[in-house]
Amino acid sequence: MNSNNNILVKLNNAGFRQSEKWLVEGVSLTVEKGKIVTLIGPNGSGKSTTAKIALGIYKNIEGTVEKYTTKVGYVPQKISIDWTLPIRVYDFMLLTETIEDSAIDEALSLTGVIHLKNKNLGSLSGGEFQRVLIARAISKKPELLVLDEPVQGVDYTGEIALYELIKKISDTLNCGILLISHDLHMVMKATDHVVCLNGHVCCSGSPIDVAKNNEYKALFGEKASQILTTYEHKHDHVHSDEGEIKKN
């Protein structure tokens, strides 16, 4: 029984192994409505595997998954497109299921790409294509949205804009989001809870707690320290309208 009506999916000591090798083990996490949970970790640390456990793609798992919604949207890490096909954004939205035109327009508007509705998919930039993928995933107003590295192929400025968009989607649709990211720095402001993986859970908590954690620092080295320094610089004082520094 779900004692908290906001819980969408809950992993209890979940793990998955393939060919006698653990891809990930001992993962516990909860995604609630209106909250963003971010999985970070090095390549091969089990982030995508954990997402697929949460989605129910991997069935033969260790531990348990409690799922309280069937309304799920998913943007996988890799998607195979034949870029030579003359397919419009509008047609792409309808490839696998029927969606009302009004819902397509609403999703493309929320992700800021309604003006590309009749453009050829192959003419889009990396950032534009990622926004279309996200629009497709939210077009049926999911309660749970799983985004696996949604900023790949996007430049630094585009990454910041996409993470701001993800936060906006969470707030607008009040959906829970399980987000996979390669960079804690980028998601600092856009996430509620972070789970750091390296085949297992190294540490978890608020972004600032994870950034201070020694296991996180050991995994990400110098980069981790820079994140913390930048974050603390921004939060130990504020700038007045005249540009003067005021201590918090």
GUSE-158605 format. One line per field, with one value per residue: residue in one letter; y, z, x of N, C-alpha, C in turn. Coordinates in Angstrom, 2 decimals. Each point is the difference from the previous one (the first is absolute). Example, Ala and Ser with C-alpha at 12.3 -4.5 7.8 and 13.67 -1.06 7.14 Angstrom:
residues 2
residuo	[A / S]
n_y	[-5.69 / 1.05]
n_z	[7.80 / -0.72]
n_x	[13.19 / -0.35]
ca_y	[1.19 / 1.19]
ca_z	[0.00 / 0.06]
ca_x	[-0.89 / 0.82]
c_y	[1.20 / 1.09]
c_z	[0.00 / 0.73]
c_x	[0.90 / -0.77]
end
This chain:
residues 248
residuo	[M / N / S / N / N / N / I / L / V / K / L / N / N / A / G / F / R / Q / S / E / K / W / L / V / E / G / V / S / L / T / V / E / K / G / K / I / V / T / L / I / G / P / N / G / S / G / K / S / T / T / A / K / I / A / L / G / I / Y / K / N / I / E / G / T / V / E / K / Y / T / T / K / V / G / Y / V / P / Q / K / I / S / I / D / W / T / L / P / I / R / V / Y / D / F / M / L / L / T / E / T / I / E / D / S / A / I / D / E / A / L / S / L / T / G / V / I / H / L / K / N / K / N / L / G / S / L / S / G / G / E / F / Q / R / V / L / I / A / R / A / I / S / K / K / P / E / L / L / V / L / D / E / P / V / Q / G / V / D / Y / T / G / E / I / A / L / Y / E / L / I / K / K / I / S / D / T / L / N / C / G / I / L / L / I / S / H / D / L / H / M / V / M / K / A / T / D / H / V / V / C / L / N / G / H / V / C / C / S / G / S / P / I / D / V / A / K / N / N / E / Y / K / A / L / F / G / E / K / A / S / Q / I / L / T / T / Y / E / H / K / H / D / H / V / H / S / D / E / G / E / I / K / K / N]
n_y	[-1.19 / 1.00 / 0.14 / 0.30 / 0.71 / 0.65 / -1.18 / 0.08 / -0.06 / -1.21 / 0.16 / -1.29 / 0.46 / 0.76 / -1.06 / -0.04 / -1.27 / 0.02 / -1.22 / -0.25 / 1.14 / 0.59 / 0.49 / -0.29 / 0.37 / -0.37 / 0.27 / 0.97 / 0.31 / 1.21 / -0.07 / 1.26 / 0.24 / 0.71 / -1.17 / 0.49 / -1.26 / 0.33 / -0.84 / 0.01 / 0.02 / -0.62 / -0.07 / -0.77 / 1.07 / -0.23 / 1.21 / -0.36 / -0.92 / 0.92 / 0.86 / -0.99 / -0.13 / 1.33 / -0.08 / -1.01 / 0.57 / 0.06 / -1.21 / -0.73 / 0.75 / 0.50 / -0.27 / 1.15 / 0.10 / 1.09 / -0.25 / 1.30 / -0.08 / 0.09 / 1.23 / -0.59 / 0.98 / -0.30 / 0.61 / -1.00 / -0.57 / -1.09 / 0.66 / -1.05 / 0.97 / -0.30 / 0.78 / -1.01 / -0.53 / 0.40 / -0.04 / 0.56 / 1.04 / 0.54 / -0.52 / 0.49 / 1.03 / -0.34 / -0.20 / 0.01 / 1.17 / -0.07 / 1.23 / 0.59 / 0.70 / 0.21 / -1.32 / -0.21 / 0.92 / -0.54 / -1.23 / 0.27 / 0.59 / -0.99 / -0.76 / 0.97 / -1.01 / 0.67 / 0.93 / -1.14 / 0.14 / 0.82 / 0.16 / -0.24 / -1.19 / -0.33 / 1.06 / -0.75 / 0.94 / -0.32 / 1.27 / 0.37 / -0.96 / 0.34 / 1.25 / -0.42 / -0.67 / 1.08 / 0.79 / -0.91 / 0.03 / 1.31 / -0.38 / -1.11 / 1.07 / -0.53 / -0.93 / -0.97 / 0.81 / -0.89 / 0.74 / -0.76 / 0.78 / 0.81 / 0.27 / -1.27 / 0.33 / 0.58 / 1.25 / 0.62 / 1.03 / -0.88 / -0.53 / 1.20 / 0.38 / -1.17 / 0.19 / 1.27 / -0.50 / -0.91 / 0.99 / 0.73 / -1.08 / -0.23 / 1.30 / 0.05 / -1.17 / 0.49 / -0.31 / -1.25 / 0.38 / -1.08 / 0.74 / -0.36 / 0.35 / 0.56 / 1.03 / -0.19 / 0.64 / -0.65 / -1.03 / 0.64 / 0.95 / -1.02 / -0.40 / -0.93 / -1.09 / -0.35 / -0.96 / -0.14 / -0.51 / -1.15 / -0.52 / 0.94 / 0.26 / 0.95 / 0.86 / 0.59 / 0.91 / 1.16 / 0.83 / 0.89 / -0.87 / -0.33 / 1.29 / -0.05 / -1.02 / -0.67 / -0.86 / 1.02 / 0.62 / -1.22 / -0.05 / 1.25 / -0.24 / 0.64 / -0.60 / -0.99 / 0.26 / 0.09 / -1.05 / -0.58 / 0.35 / -0.33 / -1.13 / -0.21 / 0.35 / -0.70 / -0.86 / 0.44 / 0.53 / 1.18 / 0.28 / 1.24 / 0.74 / 0.59 / -1.33 / 0.56 / -0.54 / -0.78 / -0.17 / -1.29]
n_z	[0.00 / -0.76 / 1.08 / -0.97 / -0.18 / 0.44 / 0.58 / -0.99 / 0.45 / 0.51 / 0.00 / 0.33 / 0.27 / -1.07 / -0.80 / -0.92 / -0.34 / -0.80 / -0.50 / 1.14 / -0.62 / 1.19 / -0.62 / 0.96 / 1.26 / 0.80 / -1.04 / 0.89 / -0.56 / 0.18 / -0.97 / 0.41 / -0.01 / -1.08 / 0.14 / 0.00 / -0.38 / 0.28 / -1.00 / 0.74 / -0.75 / 0.07 / -1.20 / -0.27 / 0.63 / -1.05 / -0.52 / -1.24 / 0.58 / 0.90 / -1.02 / -0.63 / 1.17 / 0.14 / -1.28 / 0.58 / -0.66 / 1.10 / -0.29 / -0.39 / 0.95 / 0.67 / 1.22 / 0.28 / -0.88 / 0.69 / -0.89 / 0.11 / -1.18 / -0.95 / 0.47 / -0.91 / 0.03 / -1.14 / 0.28 / -0.85 / 0.41 / -0.66 / -1.11 / -0.71 / -0.73 / -1.03 / 0.13 / -0.87 / 0.94 / -0.94 / 1.30 / 0.11 / 0.79 / -0.66 / -1.10 / 0.44 / 0.36 / -1.22 / 0.01 / 1.30 / 0.09 / 0.22 / -0.38 / 0.79 / -1.06 / 0.82 / 0.26 / -1.31 / -0.31 / 0.98 / -0.37 / -1.30 / 0.45 / 0.86 / -1.02 / -0.44 / -0.60 / 0.38 / -0.13 / 0.55 / 0.29 / -1.01 / 0.85 / -0.92 / 0.53 / -1.20 / -0.01 / 1.05 / 0.90 / 0.67 / 0.38 / -1.24 / -0.45 / 0.97 / -0.33 / -1.27 / 0.34 / 0.71 / -1.04 / -0.74 / 0.92 / -0.09 / -1.28 / 0.73 / 0.40 / -0.07 / 0.93 / -0.69 / 0.02 / -0.85 / 0.32 / -0.99 / 0.69 / 0.40 / 0.43 / -0.39 / -0.53 / 1.22 / -0.43 / 0.65 / -0.83 / -1.00 / 0.64 / 0.31 / -1.27 / -0.36 / 0.89 / -0.43 / -1.25 / 0.38 / 0.67 / -1.10 / -0.68 / 0.92 / -0.01 / -1.34 / -0.20 / 1.00 / -0.95 / 0.34 / 0.18 / -0.70 / 0.35 / -1.12 / 0.75 / -0.83 / 0.40 / 1.24 / -0.45 / -1.14 / 0.82 / 0.57 / -0.85 / -0.86 / 1.09 / 0.48 / -0.69 / 0.47 / -0.93 / 0.67 / -1.22 / 0.42 / -0.64 / 0.93 / 1.04 / -0.52 / -0.40 / 0.83 / -0.50 / 0.64 / -1.05 / 0.95 / 0.57 / -1.21 / -0.33 / 1.26 / -0.52 / 0.85 / -0.03 / 0.02 / 0.95 / 0.56 / -0.34 / 0.39 / 1.05 / -0.71 / -0.97 / 0.90 / 0.28 / -1.32 / -0.12 / 1.06 / -0.47 / -1.24 / 0.45 / 0.82 / -1.04 / -0.77 / 1.01 / 0.11 / -1.15 / 0.02 / -1.26 / 0.49 / -0.22 / 0.94 / 0.23 / 1.13 / 0.66 / 0.29 / 1.19 / -0.20]
n_x	[0.85 / -0.39 / 0.77 / 0.84 / -1.11 / 1.07 / 0.20 / 0.90 / 1.24 / 0.20 / 1.31 / -0.10 / 1.23 / -0.31 / 0.08 / 0.95 / 0.03 / 1.04 / -0.13 / -0.67 / -0.28 / 0.20 / -1.07 / -0.86 / 0.25 / -0.99 / -0.81 / -0.10 / -1.15 / -0.49 / -0.89 / -0.19 / -1.30 / 0.33 / 0.65 / 1.25 / 0.18 / 1.27 / 0.26 / 1.10 / 1.09 / 1.17 / 0.57 / -1.06 / -0.51 / -0.83 / 0.24 / 0.32 / 0.78 / 0.35 / 0.13 / 0.62 / 0.63 / 0.12 / 0.36 / 0.63 / 1.02 / 0.76 / -0.37 / 1.06 / -0.53 / 1.01 / -0.50 / -0.62 / -0.99 / -0.36 / -0.96 / -0.26 / 0.57 / -0.91 / -0.15 / 0.77 / 0.90 / 0.65 / 1.14 / 0.22 / 1.13 / -0.36 / -0.18 / -0.37 / 0.50 / -0.75 / 1.09 / 0.06 / -0.78 / -0.84 / 0.30 / -1.20 / 0.23 / -1.00 / 0.54 / 1.16 / -0.74 / -0.44 / 1.31 / -0.09 / -0.62 / -1.30 / 0.27 / -0.87 / -0.42 / -1.03 / 0.11 / 0.12 / -0.92 / -0.72 / 0.35 / -0.17 / -1.10 / -0.29 / 0.42 / -0.81 / -0.66 / -1.09 / 0.96 / 0.43 / -1.28 / 0.15 / 1.04 / 0.92 / -0.18 / 0.45 / -0.82 / -0.38 / 0.28 / 1.12 / 0.03 / -0.28 / 0.85 / 0.86 / -0.31 / 0.14 / 1.11 / 0.32 / -0.30 / 0.61 / 0.94 / -0.23 / -0.13 / 0.17 / 0.68 / 1.22 / -0.20 / 0.62 / 1.06 / 0.51 / 1.05 / 0.47 / 0.82 / -0.98 / 1.24 / 0.06 / 1.15 / 0.00 / 0.18 / 0.99 / -0.19 / 0.00 / 1.05 / 0.46 / -0.29 / 0.57 / 0.98 / 0.00 / -0.02 / 0.90 / 0.58 / -0.13 / 0.39 / 0.93 / 0.24 / 0.02 / 0.58 / 0.76 / 0.89 / 0.22 / 1.26 / 0.36 / 1.03 / 0.58 / 1.04 / 0.88 / -0.75 / 0.40 / 1.06 / -0.30 / -0.19 / 1.03 / -0.40 / 0.13 / 0.67 / -0.82 / 0.34 / 1.19 / 0.12 / 1.14 / 0.16 / 0.47 / -1.06 / 0.02 / -0.77 / 0.77 / -0.93 / -0.84 / -0.83 / -0.01 / -0.09 / -0.20 / -0.85 / -0.48 / -0.03 / -0.43 / -0.67 / 0.78 / -1.03 / -0.86 / 0.70 / 0.04 / -1.30 / -0.28 / 0.79 / 0.93 / -0.69 / -0.05 / 1.26 / 0.19 / -0.79 / 0.58 / 1.19 / -0.39 / -0.55 / 1.03 / 0.75 / -0.82 / 0.15 / 1.26 / -0.38 / -0.63 / -0.31 / 0.18 / -1.09 / 0.72 / -0.05 / -0.46 / 1.02 / -1.04 / 0.53 / -0.24]
ca_y	[1.19 / 1.24 / 0.85 / 1.38 / 0.08 / 0.69 / -0.91 / -0.54 / -1.24 / -0.19 / -1.13 / -0.49 / -0.88 / -0.59 / -0.26 / -0.81 / -0.54 / -0.57 / -0.88 / -0.16 / 1.25 / 1.02 / 1.31 / 0.92 / -0.73 / 0.68 / 1.38 / 0.39 / 1.40 / 0.28 / 1.18 / 0.49 / 1.02 / 1.35 / -0.05 / -0.49 / -0.82 / -0.10 / -1.04 / 0.38 / -1.01 / -0.17 / -0.94 / -1.39 / -0.06 / -0.59 / 1.02 / -0.41 / -1.25 / 0.39 / 0.60 / -1.08 / -0.74 / 0.82 / -0.04 / -1.36 / -0.62 / -1.20 / -0.71 / -0.96 / 0.85 / -0.21 / 1.06 / 0.22 / 1.29 / 0.31 / 1.02 / 0.46 / 0.68 / -0.58 / 1.15 / 0.18 / 0.48 / -0.45 / 0.40 / -0.85 / 0.63 / -0.10 / -0.26 / -0.17 / 0.71 / 0.08 / 1.43 / 0.27 / -0.03 / 1.34 / -0.06 / 1.25 / -0.09 / -0.40 / -1.44 / -0.71 / -0.03 / -0.98 / -1.25 / -1.25 / 0.03 / 1.10 / 1.11 / 1.11 / 1.16 / 0.99 / -0.50 / 0.17 / 1.44 / 0.36 / -0.56 / 0.74 / 1.37 / -0.07 / -0.23 / 1.14 / -0.33 / -0.03 / 0.59 / -1.01 / -1.09 / -0.50 / -0.10 / -1.34 / -0.42 / 0.01 / 1.36 / 0.56 / -0.04 / -0.98 / 0.49 / -0.02 / -1.39 / -0.45 / 0.61 / -0.74 / -1.29 / 0.24 / 0.33 / -1.27 / -0.76 / 0.64 / 0.33 / -0.65 / 0.45 / -1.08 / 0.32 / -0.29 / 0.25 / -0.50 / 0.66 / -0.58 / 0.92 / 0.76 / 1.16 / -0.43 / 0.65 / 1.40 / 0.80 / 0.38 / 0.90 / -0.82 / -0.88 / 0.79 / 0.27 / -1.25 / -0.32 / 0.94 / -0.50 / -1.19 / 0.52 / 0.62 / -1.10 / -0.59 / 0.95 / 0.20 / -1.24 / -0.63 / -1.40 / -0.37 / -0.23 / -0.71 / 0.61 / -0.46 / 1.08 / -0.26 / 1.17 / 0.53 / 1.46 / 0.49 / -0.27 / 0.49 / 0.80 / -0.60 / -1.31 / -0.04 / -1.09 / -0.57 / -1.33 / -0.20 / -1.44 / -0.60 / -1.41 / -0.01 / 1.38 / 0.53 / 0.98 / 0.61 / 1.11 / 1.25 / 0.24 / 0.53 / -1.08 / -0.92 / 0.70 / 0.03 / -1.36 / -0.43 / -1.02 / 0.76 / 0.69 / -1.00 / -0.40 / 1.09 / 0.71 / 1.46 / 0.60 / 0.04 / 1.12 / 1.23 / 0.14 / 0.43 / 1.36 / 0.88 / -0.01 / 0.72 / 1.42 / 0.59 / -0.05 / 0.62 / 1.41 / 0.40 / 1.30 / 0.97 / 0.54 / 0.90 / -0.81 / -0.17 / -1.33 / -0.04 / -1.35 / -0.58]
ca_z	[0.00 / -0.04 / 1.11 / -0.43 / -1.33 / -0.93 / -0.49 / -1.33 / -0.12 / 1.13 / -0.12 / 1.29 / -0.09 / -1.34 / -0.75 / -1.21 / -0.51 / -1.33 / -0.20 / 1.29 / 0.43 / 0.46 / -0.67 / 1.14 / 1.10 / 1.27 / -0.19 / 0.57 / -0.26 / -0.15 / -0.81 / 0.34 / -0.88 / 0.12 / 0.46 / -0.95 / 0.57 / -1.01 / 0.12 / -0.59 / 0.18 / -1.20 / -1.01 / 0.46 / 1.44 / 0.23 / -0.03 / -0.94 / 0.51 / 1.09 / -0.63 / -0.64 / 1.10 / 0.43 / -1.06 / -0.13 / -1.22 / 0.50 / 0.86 / 0.90 / 0.83 / 1.43 / 0.70 / -0.49 / -0.54 / 0.21 / -0.98 / 0.32 / -1.16 / -1.32 / -0.91 / 0.01 / -1.20 / 0.04 / -1.06 / 0.17 / -0.28 / -1.45 / -0.85 / -1.38 / -1.00 / -1.36 / -0.26 / -1.42 / -0.20 / 0.08 / 1.00 / 0.73 / 1.45 / 0.25 / -0.32 / 0.99 / 1.24 / -0.18 / -0.54 / 0.70 / 0.61 / -0.39 / 0.96 / -0.48 / -0.47 / 1.07 / 0.95 / -0.68 / 0.05 / 1.41 / 0.36 / -0.75 / 0.55 / 1.31 / -0.19 / -0.75 / -1.40 / -0.80 / -1.31 / -0.83 / -0.19 / -1.39 / -0.50 / -0.16 / 1.19 / -0.30 / -0.06 / 1.35 / 0.76 / 1.09 / 1.07 / -0.49 / -0.06 / 1.38 / 0.43 / -0.67 / 0.69 / 1.30 / -0.32 / -0.33 / 1.25 / 0.92 / -0.74 / 0.64 / 1.40 / 0.92 / 1.41 / 0.19 / -1.21 / 0.14 / -1.00 / 0.04 / -0.63 / -0.98 / -0.56 / -0.84 / -1.31 / 0.17 / 0.55 / 1.42 / 0.18 / -0.25 / 1.15 / 1.08 / -0.41 / 0.07 / 1.41 / 0.44 / -0.58 / 0.75 / 1.25 / -0.37 / -0.28 / 1.30 / 0.68 / -0.78 / -0.07 / 1.33 / -0.18 / 0.58 / -1.06 / 0.28 / -0.97 / -0.01 / -0.44 / 0.16 / 0.61 / 1.14 / -0.06 / -0.88 / 0.53 / 1.38 / 0.29 / -0.61 / 0.56 / 1.43 / 0.66 / -0.87 / 0.35 / -0.69 / -0.21 / -0.59 / 0.13 / 1.20 / 0.45 / 0.76 / 0.92 / -0.50 / 0.83 / -0.74 / -0.86 / 0.76 / 0.86 / -0.85 / -0.44 / 1.13 / 0.41 / -0.39 / -1.07 / -1.23 / -0.34 / -0.48 / -1.34 / -0.97 / 0.15 / 0.03 / -0.50 / 1.11 / 0.87 / -0.70 / 0.10 / 1.35 / 0.16 / -0.76 / 0.65 / 1.27 / -0.31 / -0.42 / 1.05 / 1.28 / -0.07 / -1.14 / -0.57 / -0.02 / -1.33 / -0.39 / -0.22 / 1.25 / 0.58 / 1.34 / 0.59 / 0.43]
ca_x	[-0.85 / 0.76 / -0.43 / 0.19 / -0.61 / 0.90 / 1.03 / -0.26 / 0.77 / 0.89 / 0.93 / 0.47 / 1.17 / -0.14 / 1.22 / -0.19 / 1.26 / -0.03 / 1.18 / 0.69 / 0.66 / -0.93 / 0.07 / -0.22 / -0.63 / -0.27 / -0.48 / -1.29 / -0.35 / -1.43 / -0.34 / -1.33 / -0.58 / 0.55 / 1.39 / 0.99 / 1.08 / 1.04 / 1.04 / 1.29 / 1.04 / 0.83 / -0.49 / -0.02 / -0.28 / -1.32 / -1.06 / -1.05 / -0.57 / -0.92 / -1.17 / -0.77 / -0.62 / -1.13 / -1.01 / -0.53 / 0.56 / 0.68 / -0.97 / 0.62 / 0.87 / 0.17 / -0.74 / -1.36 / -0.42 / -1.41 / -0.36 / -1.35 / -0.58 / 0.26 / 0.16 / 1.44 / 0.68 / 1.40 / 0.94 / 1.19 / 1.29 / 0.28 / -1.16 / 0.47 / -0.80 / 0.55 / -0.08 / -0.27 / -1.44 / -0.60 / -1.05 / -0.17 / -0.14 / -1.39 / -0.11 / 0.81 / -0.79 / -1.07 / 0.57 / -0.36 / -1.33 / -0.88 / -0.03 / -0.83 / 0.77 / 0.11 / 1.00 / 1.29 / 0.31 / 0.28 / 1.31 / 1.03 / 0.04 / 0.66 / 1.43 / 0.55 / 0.32 / -1.22 / 0.30 / 0.68 / -0.97 / -0.01 / 1.38 / 0.55 / 0.75 / 1.43 / 0.54 / 0.05 / 1.25 / -0.03 / -0.88 / -1.38 / -0.45 / -0.23 / -1.26 / -1.07 / -0.09 / -0.65 / -1.40 / -0.67 / -0.15 / -0.97 / -1.23 / -1.16 / 0.01 / 0.36 / 0.23 / 1.43 / 0.79 / 1.36 / 0.85 / 1.34 / 0.97 / -0.77 / 0.72 / 1.12 / 0.06 / -0.41 / 1.10 / -0.12 / -1.14 / -1.18 / -0.18 / -0.61 / -1.39 / -0.77 / -0.26 / -1.03 / -1.24 / -0.41 / -0.57 / -1.28 / -0.93 / -0.35 / -0.89 / -1.22 / -0.80 / 0.06 / 0.40 / 1.29 / 1.00 / 1.25 / 0.91 / 1.39 / 0.88 / 1.43 / 0.63 / -0.74 / 0.05 / -1.05 / -1.35 / -0.08 / -1.19 / -1.18 / -0.33 / -0.33 / 0.72 / 1.03 / 0.53 / 1.28 / 0.20 / 1.20 / -0.34 / -0.84 / -0.18 / 1.14 / -0.55 / -1.23 / -0.47 / -0.16 / 1.18 / 1.14 / 0.51 / 0.75 / 1.21 / 0.94 / 0.29 / 1.35 / -0.06 / -0.26 / 1.26 / 0.96 / -0.41 / 0.05 / 1.27 / 0.15 / -1.24 / -0.95 / 0.38 / -0.34 / -1.46 / -0.32 / 0.51 / -0.90 / -1.31 / 0.08 / 0.22 / -1.28 / -1.01 / 0.36 / -0.36 / -0.83 / 0.35 / -1.10 / -0.29 / 1.11 / 1.19 / 0.76 / -0.12 / -0.58 / 0.10 / -1.29]
c_y	[1.25 / 0.94 / 1.48 / 0.11 / 0.71 / -0.92 / -0.62 / -1.32 / -0.07 / -1.25 / -0.37 / -0.98 / -0.72 / -0.21 / -0.87 / -0.55 / -0.74 / -0.80 / -0.07 / 1.26 / 1.01 / 1.28 / 1.10 / -0.83 / 0.90 / 1.43 / 0.19 / 1.48 / 0.12 / 1.24 / 0.38 / 1.04 / 1.35 / 0.06 / -0.54 / -0.76 / -0.22 / -1.11 / 0.52 / -1.12 / -0.14 / -0.95 / -1.43 / -0.17 / -0.55 / 0.98 / -0.42 / -1.28 / 0.29 / 0.59 / -1.08 / -0.92 / 0.75 / -0.05 / -1.38 / -0.70 / -1.27 / -0.67 / -0.83 / 0.70 / -0.52 / 1.14 / 0.18 / 1.40 / 0.15 / 1.14 / 0.37 / 0.82 / -0.78 / 1.11 / 0.44 / 0.52 / -0.32 / 0.55 / -0.82 / 0.73 / 0.00 / -0.29 / -0.04 / 0.66 / -0.09 / 1.45 / 0.33 / 0.01 / 1.42 / 0.01 / 1.30 / -0.27 / -0.51 / -1.50 / -0.85 / -0.15 / -1.12 / -1.38 / -1.27 / 0.01 / 1.21 / 1.05 / 1.11 / 1.16 / 1.04 / -0.40 / 0.13 / 1.46 / 0.43 / -0.46 / 0.75 / 1.43 / 0.02 / -0.17 / 1.06 / -0.27 / -0.10 / 0.53 / -1.00 / -1.14 / -0.60 / -0.06 / -1.47 / -0.33 / 0.11 / 1.38 / 0.63 / -0.05 / -1.06 / 0.39 / -0.04 / -1.42 / -0.54 / 0.56 / -0.71 / -1.36 / 0.14 / 0.32 / -1.27 / -0.79 / 0.61 / 0.24 / -0.64 / 0.30 / -1.13 / 0.49 / -0.22 / 0.16 / -0.46 / 0.53 / -0.50 / 0.87 / 0.88 / 1.19 / -0.42 / 0.69 / 1.46 / 0.78 / 0.48 / 0.87 / -0.75 / -0.94 / 0.73 / 0.23 / -1.26 / -0.39 / 0.94 / -0.44 / -1.20 / 0.39 / 0.59 / -1.07 / -0.63 / 0.89 / 0.10 / -1.22 / -0.68 / -1.49 / -0.24 / -0.31 / -0.77 / 0.38 / -0.61 / 1.12 / -0.39 / 1.07 / 0.59 / 1.52 / 0.55 / -0.17 / 0.52 / 0.69 / -0.70 / -1.32 / 0.09 / -1.01 / -0.62 / -1.38 / -0.20 / -1.50 / -0.32 / -1.52 / -0.25 / 1.47 / 0.42 / 0.97 / 0.55 / 1.09 / 1.23 / 0.21 / 0.46 / -1.06 / -0.99 / 0.64 / 0.02 / -1.41 / -0.48 / -1.05 / 0.67 / 0.69 / -0.97 / -0.42 / 1.10 / 0.93 / 1.51 / 0.71 / 0.18 / 1.19 / 1.34 / 0.29 / 0.60 / 1.45 / 1.00 / 0.13 / 0.83 / 1.48 / 0.67 / 0.11 / 0.61 / 1.49 / 0.24 / 1.35 / 0.91 / 0.48 / 0.91 / -0.77 / -0.20 / -1.42 / 0.11 / -1.43 / -0.49 / -0.16]
c_z	[0.00 / 1.07 / -0.34 / -1.45 / -1.02 / -0.60 / -1.33 / -0.23 / 1.15 / -0.24 / 1.38 / -0.20 / -1.35 / -0.68 / -1.21 / -0.43 / -1.31 / -0.18 / 1.26 / 0.50 / 0.41 / -0.81 / 1.02 / 1.09 / 1.20 / -0.13 / 0.61 / -0.30 / -0.19 / -0.87 / 0.31 / -1.02 / 0.26 / 0.46 / -1.10 / 0.75 / -1.11 / 0.34 / -0.66 / 0.28 / -1.27 / -1.01 / 0.55 / 1.46 / 0.32 / -0.06 / -0.92 / 0.45 / 1.10 / -0.56 / -0.61 / 1.04 / 0.45 / -1.01 / -0.15 / -1.26 / 0.37 / 1.02 / 1.08 / 0.91 / 1.42 / 0.70 / -0.59 / -0.58 / 0.27 / -0.94 / 0.19 / -1.13 / -1.27 / -1.03 / 0.02 / -1.36 / 0.11 / -1.19 / 0.19 / -0.37 / -1.49 / -0.74 / -1.44 / -0.97 / -1.34 / -0.46 / -1.47 / -0.28 / 0.14 / 0.97 / 0.79 / 1.50 / 0.35 / -0.24 / 1.04 / 1.33 / -0.06 / -0.42 / 0.66 / 0.64 / -0.48 / 1.10 / -0.62 / -0.43 / 1.10 / 1.02 / -0.59 / 0.10 / 1.41 / 0.41 / -0.70 / 0.50 / 1.33 / -0.14 / -0.92 / -1.46 / -0.88 / -1.41 / -0.95 / -0.40 / -1.41 / -0.63 / -0.13 / 1.21 / -0.22 / -0.02 / 1.39 / 0.58 / 1.09 / 1.10 / -0.40 / -0.02 / 1.40 / 0.53 / -0.62 / 0.67 / 1.35 / -0.22 / -0.27 / 1.29 / 0.92 / -0.66 / 0.60 / 1.49 / 0.99 / 1.44 / 0.35 / -1.33 / 0.26 / -1.16 / 0.14 / -0.81 / -1.07 / -0.62 / -0.90 / -1.37 / 0.04 / 0.62 / 1.42 / 0.27 / -0.19 / 1.16 / 1.13 / -0.30 / 0.11 / 1.45 / 0.60 / -0.51 / 0.78 / 1.33 / -0.25 / -0.27 / 1.30 / 0.72 / -0.71 / 0.02 / 1.36 / -0.11 / 0.76 / -1.13 / 0.56 / -1.13 / 0.11 / -0.56 / 0.23 / 0.86 / 1.11 / -0.05 / -0.78 / 0.62 / 1.42 / 0.32 / -0.43 / 0.64 / 1.50 / 0.74 / -0.99 / 0.53 / -0.84 / -0.05 / -0.48 / 0.11 / 1.20 / 0.39 / 0.84 / 1.08 / -0.61 / 0.96 / -0.84 / -0.86 / 0.80 / 0.91 / -0.81 / -0.44 / 1.10 / 0.39 / -0.53 / -1.11 / -1.34 / -0.47 / -0.56 / -1.43 / -1.03 / 0.16 / 0.06 / -0.41 / 1.14 / 0.91 / -0.63 / 0.08 / 1.35 / 0.23 / -0.69 / 0.71 / 1.28 / -0.22 / -0.33 / 1.15 / 1.34 / -0.01 / -1.17 / -0.50 / 0.02 / -1.43 / -0.49 / -0.21 / 1.25 / 0.55 / 1.40 / 0.51 / 0.39 / 1.51]
c_x	[0.89 / -0.51 / 0.16 / -0.49 / 0.87 / 1.05 / -0.42 / 0.74 / 1.00 / 0.84 / 0.50 / 1.14 / 0.05 / 1.35 / -0.30 / 1.35 / -0.22 / 1.28 / 0.86 / 0.70 / -1.07 / 0.20 / -0.22 / -0.66 / -0.23 / -0.49 / -1.38 / -0.23 / -1.51 / -0.17 / -1.45 / -0.47 / 0.67 / 1.45 / 0.92 / 1.09 / 1.02 / 0.99 / 1.26 / 1.00 / 0.80 / -0.65 / 0.07 / -0.35 / -1.38 / -1.15 / -1.17 / -0.68 / -1.02 / -1.28 / -0.89 / -0.65 / -1.26 / -1.15 / -0.65 / 0.48 / 0.76 / -0.92 / 0.68 / 1.01 / 0.11 / -0.75 / -1.39 / -0.17 / -1.49 / -0.35 / -1.47 / -0.62 / 0.31 / 0.22 / 1.48 / 0.49 / 1.48 / 0.76 / 1.27 / 1.28 / 0.31 / -1.29 / 0.47 / -0.96 / 0.70 / -0.17 / -0.25 / -1.51 / -0.58 / -1.19 / -0.07 / -0.10 / -1.41 / -0.19 / 0.73 / -0.78 / -1.05 / 0.49 / -0.55 / -1.38 / -0.80 / -0.03 / -0.86 / 0.90 / 0.21 / 1.07 / 1.41 / 0.43 / 0.38 / 1.40 / 1.13 / 0.13 / 0.75 / 1.51 / 0.64 / 0.31 / -1.24 / 0.25 / 0.67 / -0.94 / 0.04 / 1.39 / 0.41 / 0.87 / 1.51 / 0.62 / 0.15 / 1.41 / -0.13 / -0.96 / -1.46 / -0.55 / -0.29 / -1.32 / -1.20 / -0.19 / -0.72 / -1.48 / -0.80 / -0.27 / -1.06 / -1.36 / -1.26 / -0.04 / 0.31 / 0.10 / 1.47 / 0.72 / 1.43 / 0.84 / 1.43 / 0.96 / -0.68 / 0.73 / 1.16 / -0.08 / -0.38 / 1.16 / -0.33 / -1.23 / -1.31 / -0.31 / -0.72 / -1.48 / -0.86 / -0.30 / -1.03 / -1.37 / -0.53 / -0.64 / -1.38 / -1.07 / -0.49 / -1.02 / -1.35 / -0.91 / -0.13 / 0.35 / 1.32 / 0.96 / 1.18 / 0.95 / 1.39 / 0.86 / 1.45 / 0.66 / -0.87 / -0.08 / -1.19 / -1.39 / -0.20 / -1.32 / -1.29 / -0.43 / -0.30 / 0.87 / 0.97 / 0.40 / 1.26 / 0.29 / 1.41 / -0.12 / -0.89 / -0.18 / 1.20 / -0.48 / -1.28 / -0.42 / -0.25 / 1.24 / 1.22 / 0.60 / 0.85 / 1.32 / 1.06 / 0.48 / 1.36 / 0.00 / -0.27 / 1.29 / 1.03 / -0.31 / 0.27 / 1.21 / -0.09 / -1.29 / -1.01 / 0.28 / -0.39 / -1.50 / -0.38 / 0.43 / -0.93 / -1.33 / 0.04 / 0.25 / -1.32 / -0.98 / 0.42 / -0.26 / -0.92 / 0.48 / -1.21 / -0.22 / 1.11 / 1.31 / 0.85 / -0.23 / -0.55 / 0.11 / -1.39 / -0.03]
end
